[in-house]
Amino acid sequence: MVQKYQSPLRVYKHPFELVMAAYERRFPTCPLIPMFVGSDIISEVHGDDGATRVIERRCKLDVDAPRLLKRIAGVDLLYFIQKNSLDLRERMLRIEVHNETFSNRVIVHELCSYSVHPENEDWTCFEQSASLDIKSFFGFESMAEKIAVKQYASSIKKGKEIIEYHLKELHREGVTHIPRWAPPAACATEASTLTKLKQPVVTLSCAGDSRYRTDTASWPSSLSELPSGMTDDKLEADYIRHYLGDLTPLQESCLIQLRLWLQETHKGKIPKDEHILRFLRARDFNVDKARDFLCQSLTWRKQHQVDYLLETWAPPQVLLEYYSGGWHHDDRDGRPLYILRLGQMDTKGLVRAVGQESLLRHVLSINEEGLRRCGENTKLFRRPVSCWTCLVDLEGLSMRHLWRPAVRALLRIIEVVEANYPETLGRLLIVRAPRVFPVLWTFISPFIDENTRKKFLIYAGNDYRGPGGLVDYIDCEVIPDFLGGDCVCQVPEGGLVPKNLYKTLEDIGIEDIRLWPETIYQSVSIAKGAPHEVLVEVIDASSVITWDFDVCKGDVIFSIFHSKCVPQPLRKDLQGANSVQLIDRSWQLGKDYIAVESPLTCKEGESVQGSHVTRWAGFYLLQWKLQSAPPCAASYRPRMDEVLASLQVLPPRCRIMYYTELLASHDFRGSMTSLESSHSGFSMLSATTTSSEQSCCSSTVSR
């Protein structure tokens, strides 16, 4: 594979002639470059008027390579041929370099250039490009390639330092100006002075009328005025350092290569440089992988008009009132800070009220706003701010938030954000993580990029208040009031979404059908005397049984039992009931089976989510049964219509829609008790179990 390098535009704020004088001091050898041990002039040709000069040198390099590799290759020094073409009339120097050693096995080609800055004739521009192609190298191709790339990157980094060093030397010697070349007849003195310059320098591959990003003094007043996306502009090294951050030479090269490719293939508007850089970072600066990654995202943005989302998206009133998230000042690093009170958010209610697509679009608008704020902070703080910090408060998180459709909606949102907003999250601070958090983490962690997971900092209970807590990342005066700080936070408090705001499938849209309970939930009618029971076989103790059900009609009593016996379904003889009864009528409570949770009475219209951490292996039974009407007082005489109703053929019944799941213990063994929190606003600890020996079983029931 051919390795390529392309430098950004490097600007020396010195005239071309003075830079050339500094460059000449690098020959015949340069102590500042230890591996450059010497050079010999092979040929030297001068123009008749002294304006042009072509020098060809043979340079010797002592590459820092393993001694074994040098012995196998049979060489101690590497020889390169360097051809320098200097044109003093045009004020341009071009350098071409190729390898002489191993030229039949390895092909190295380098082009460099010095030229006058197009907007300031007293400044000098430098550009550099190179390619490396190792066809064969005694079976050590990979090692040789790594050594070559490492050595080349090291020399690139020192290049500017060496020129600056020699420029300072010239100033100390009193040389602050060198006259420009002039024809001999006009000024013989100046011409003779210039012919003393025996220097080879590098070539410029850019057109003279190209637009350049230059020093901070010429920076535009707003980020939107930056010439990003122009097909004829070039990136300057100082611009990269101030706006994009400190990149290694090879990282700069990757950015420029990908940017040039986009200019050639994506006519018109291309992403901003900081956006391209995010995709490169997400793929460890692999240009090919980053290019595919970015192109897919650009297509997605175009299809969904994401570039205009902030101007066109108006969130529904439900989101404005019940989506408990919002922007809140900046962190200590100048990153925009987003607060998300996930524990106070009714995820199920939001999905059922607005649908998945509206929720996704709202999250995308948050990400777009984050990008905009990063740009503003970059300008404000005069340093790169490419990502933001998210503070997630999990106080109130319960099994209610693990409603399966809502989790699926969350996973899709994570998938879309990971694919189109890589490296935008600088840090994720999770505070007041409750015991149920590991269950949620089990669901979502496989969908989060590994680099993103490394940015997660999790605090259980009140640990966030001590040393190493929030104060390390957020100024004290910015910490929200609900976390013990003094800053009033304007983020909505969330709460339960009223059920009268829920929409039907037709209102939400066909794209959300796969999220709704009909696809994964079961519906059952329960008649009097015929409870519905679900069998859950547990092999490993400390597994977690989760449930989620809606009481669609009537009132029910929900219970959980444990049995060592194998339950067998009983035959149904009640018309219209499709429930399944597993507990044999001959079984005795406390002998054949025991209750592990106190009965829970659920009224019509209620939605119940919860979990139970199992203590033993065996068979667990989840039971729903119709709640009987309270007995009438002895003095009460029923009316005639009540008597007739009691004589109807069909017994009274209720209807529920439910979903259950067993989570394996190895996914979170030990973590359920390692994270502690205050009681949730949405949940409560289960009541005392029917037997004191079950009191250590942890469970959460939320409505």
Number of C-alpha atoms within 10 A of each C-alpha: 8 11 12 17 22 22 24 23 23 19 23 20 15 19 23 25 23 22 23 24 21 21 20 16 17 20 18 15 17 15 12 13 15 13 18 21 16 17 20 14 15 12 11 13 12 13 10 8 13 20 20 19 21 20 20 20 20 19 23 18 17 15 18 14 14 11 10 9 16 14 10 11 13 9 12 14 16 16 18 20 19 23 24 24 23 28 18 20 14 12 20 23 27 22 23 20 21 18 19 16 16 16 14 12 13 19 17 20 16 20 22 22 24 28 27 24 22 16 13 11 14 15 19 24 24 24 22 22 19 18 15 18 16 21 13 14 18 10 8 13 15 12 13 19 19 11 15 18 16 13 15 16 15 15 16 15 13 13 12 14 12 19 20 17 12 19 23 15 13 17 12 10 9 9 13 13 12 16 13 16 23 19 13 14 9 9 11 12 13 16 21 14 13 19 17 10 17 18 21 27 26 25 25 23 16 15 9 12 11 13 17 19 20 20 14 12 6 8 14 12 9 11 15 11 9 13 16 18 18 15 19 14 17 20 21 20 21 19 19 21 14 16 20 21 15 14 13 13 20 21 21 22 21 23 27 23 18 21 22 16 11 21 19 11 9 15 11 11 12 18 16 15 18 20 19 19 25 23 27 25 17 21 17 12 19 15 20 13 14 22 19 12 18 24 13 13 17 17 11 15 15 11 9 11 11 18 13 13 18 16 9 11 14 14 14 13 10 16 20 15 14 22 25 21 23 17 19 20 14 19 21 15 14 20 24 26 24 21 21 22 22 21 26 26 25 22 27 22 22 23 24 22 24 21 26 25 16 19 22 18 18 20 16 21 22 18 19 18 16 23 21 16 21 21 20 17 19 20 19 13 11 12 15 22 26 26 23 24 26 23 21 20 21 26 22 24 29 30 25 26 25 23 21 21 22 23 18 17 21 19 18 15 19 17 14 16 17 17 17 21 20 22 20 23 18 17 20 20 19 19 25 25 25 25 22 23 21 21 18 15 12 12 15 15 13 11 13 14 16 10 13 17 14 10 14 15 15 16 23 20 17 15 15 20 15 10 9 11 17 22 17 13 16 19 14 15 12 19 21 17 13 11 16 10 15 13 15 13 19 14 20 18 17 21 18 15 22 13 12 7 13 18 16 12 15 9 11 19 13 9 11 17 15 12 20 16 18 12 10 14 17 13 16 17 21 26 23 16 15 21 23 24 22 16 21 16 16 20 13 15 14 23 22 23 21 21 22 23 21 22 19 18 17 17 23 25 16 21 18 19 19 24 21 13 11 11 15 12 12 13 9 13 8 15 10 13 21 16 21 21 22 20 25 12 8 7 10 11 12 12 8 14 18 19 19 24 23 16 17 15 14 20 16 15 14 14 19 19 23 25 24 21 20 23 18 17 16 17 18 25 23 18 21 27 24 24 19 12 7 6 6 9 7 6 6 7 10 9 8 9 8 10 11 9 12 12 9 9 8 14 16 15 21 21 23 23 19 20 17 21 13 16 18 16 18 10 14 18 13 12 15 19 13 11 18 18 19 15 14 18 14 21 18 16 13 19 14 14 16 15 13 8 9 16 14 12 17 19 22 21 22 21 18
